[in-house]
Amino acid sequence: MDRPQELVKPVKRRFIYLTFALAMLVELVPLPSGSTRWLPDFVGLLILYWVINLPSRVNIGTAFALGLMADVATAGLFGQHALAYSVTAYLALLRQRQLVMFNLGQQALAVLALMLTNQAIMVVVRMITGAAFVGWGYFLPPLIGALLWPLLTKLLVLPYRHHSL
């Protein structure tokens, strides 16, 4: 796998907001029961993408705000997504300079670890509040997300590449 292309044109804030709005809409689409068990957390994936590639624009505060929005949108336990997104954004920022230099395969493995951490935080928060363990199938979406990481990276870089003829 090749190394991700650098963002050569400046990324507009509108584009970042648009990607998060689309991810939030995807999370809200009503799907048949059972089909959501394998879908990755697209908001969490985008937070990781932007934190890794543009930490000056998307940071822990952004992750926290998006987490609160995700909590409201999904009618989940308030603060659960905010905590999980903030922690994973922090962990990604700790190694951001290394992650940006990794090839897409290595980045996908790091994203897998971060998304598994995200899911583990959500499970622990639910269990602390008295919910039962949801089962090991709850940890499948991070794997799907890691597999989608190279495609996501290619798609988000596409509008900002210089096209030379």
N, C-alpha and C positions, 0 to 999 in steps of 0.2 A: 504494500500500500504506500502511496506517495504522501509526502508531507503536505499539509493543508496550504493553500495559496494565501498569501498575505492580502489583506484588504488594502488595495492600492488607492481607491477613492475613499474619501471620508464617508462614514456611515451616518446617514441622517437620523435624527431622533425619531422622526415620523416612521421610518422603516422599523426601528426597534419596537416602537409602540404598536405598530401594525402586526408585527410577528407575535407579540404577547397577546394582543386582542384576538388574533386568529387562534392561538393556542387555547385561550380561555373559552372561545366559542366551541372548539373541538371537544373540550372537556364537558361542555353543557349539552352536546348533541345527545338526544335520547336514543339509546341503542338497545337491542334486545338483551334480556338478562343473560348473563354468561359470556357475552362477547366483550364486555368491559374488563374481564379478568385478565386479558392478555394485552390490552392497550397500555402503552407506557404513559407516564405523566409528562405530557407535552410541555406544560408550563415549566416544570422542573428541568426538563432537557434544555429548553430555551434559556433559562436562567444560567445553566452551566455553560452553554455555548457563548452567551454574551459576556459572562464573567471571565471566561478563559480568553476570549478574543478581543474584548473591549472593556477592561475593568475600570476604565475612567468614566464610563457612562452607566454601566450596570454593576452594582455592588451589593453589599449585604443589606443596605437600606431598601434598595429596589426589591430584593428577594423577599424581605419582610413584608413590604407593602403588597406585592403580588400574592404572597401567602395569605394575607388577610382577605384579599379579594377572592382567592380560591376557596377559603373557608366559608365566606358568605355565599359564593356561587354554588358550592356543593352542599350547603347546609350541614357541614361537618362540625366537629368540635372546634370552637373558635380558638384560634392560635396554633392549631396543630400543624397546618401547612406552613404557617409563618415561621414556626420554630424549625421545622424540618428544612425548609428552603434556606433560612438564614444560616443554619449550621453547615449545610452542604456548600453554600456560596462561600462561607468562611474557609472551609477546607480546600475548596478550589482556588481561592485567592492565595492561600499559603504556598501553593505550588504552581501558581499561574505562569511564572516565567519558564518553568520546566515543561508544563503541559503544552504551552504554545509551540514548543520546539519538537514535541513528539510527532511521529507520523500518525495517520488516522487510526491504525490498528492499536497503537499504544494509547492514544487518546480514548478510544472506545473502551479499553480495559479500565482506564482511570474513571471514565464516566460510569461504567458498570459498578465499580466500587462506591462511587459517590451516590449513585441512585439506590444501591442496596442500603447504604447508610440512611438515605432519605426515607426509604420504606421502613427500615428498622425503627427509626425515631417515631414514625407514625404509629407503628404497632405498639411500641412501648407506651406512648401517650394514651392510646386507646385502652391498653391493659391497666394502666394506672387509674383510669377513670372507671374501671369496673367491667369493661367489655371483655368478651372471651377472645382467645387467640383465633385469628381468622384462618389459619392454615398456611402451609408452606407455598401453596399456589399464589399467595399474595406477593411472593418475591419473583414471579415470572416476568412482570412488566419491565423491571430494570434490565433484564437480559434482552428483551425485545428492543428497548431503548438504546442499548449499547450496539445492537446490530444495525439500528437505523442511524446511528451517529455519523458514519461517513456520508450517507445520503443527505442528511440534514446539513452537514457542513458544506457539501458541494452546492446544495440549493441556496443556502444563505449567502454564499460568496458570489454566486452567479451574477446578481445585479451590479456588483461592484468591481468586476474585473474589467481591465482595459481590453477592448477587443481590437487587436491589430490585424489588418488585412494583408 
